[in-house]
Amino acid sequence: ARSWLSLPDTKRMFKLSIPVVDSSDMLTLIIPQPVAYGFPPVGRGTRTCPAFDLLNKKVVMFKDSWRVSLPDVLLEGETYRLLMSHKVRNIATCLAYHDLSSAAWARSNTATTPHILHHLALNIVGNKLTKFQSSRQLVQSVRDALIAHKDAYELAKVLHRDLSVGNVIIYKGVGILIDWDLAKLITIQGPRQKNRTGTWQFMSGYLVSHSHAVHRVKDDLESSLYVLLWTGLKYS
């Protein structure tokens, strides 16, 4: 696993299992020891890393996060299943996912917005959008992400609601829209939680200035413009 992940022999590794999508099988992954970050006191504490699939002998992407646990908030894995069933383009394939609600140490906190630990495995490991090779690739990658956004909205009735520089990756020259944990079914009316959804640097001006505004398609489209401008100006 260390050689597949290009890690030194001294790197400590962990093994974990996640239920495979639409199967009774388990996906067994070998991941490197998690690195502690200075996370803020609020948020989902998301961590991602390449992982080694022990059975299939390949590298996949592993995601560990504390998702919001409220009614009408889908598990990210469930959202991926919905998107895949509608053949949404330019997204990753979800291999396995589950909540760790049964773990003795994974206690939810009802005093604030309840969260629960969620594990997810995707079939690809892409490059950050900021690693674009040319301005053409940058623009095309954002366009590809918008194709995924359009398909999700029109075919699966899902609104992403968090278009940001960290949620678009480049894989084999194609932009892939990831991180669907804040997505919402457009059939659900009204807010699901008190806090504003999205990454502040890329949120639409209207959402920033109107705390009770409803997040709409046009807000995500505006966010895509900010992603393009921010990435191009900072990394060109």
PyMOL commands that set and color helices and strands:
alter all, ss='L'
color gray80, all
select helices_A, chain A and resi 76-85+129-131+135-155+165-167+200-202+205-209+217-235
alter helices_A, ss='H'
color red, helices_A
select strands_A, chain A and resi 13-19+26-32+47-53+58-68+94-99+115-122+127-128+158-159+168-171+174-177+184-185
alter strands_A, ss='S'
color yellow, strands_A
deselect
rebuild
show_as cartoon
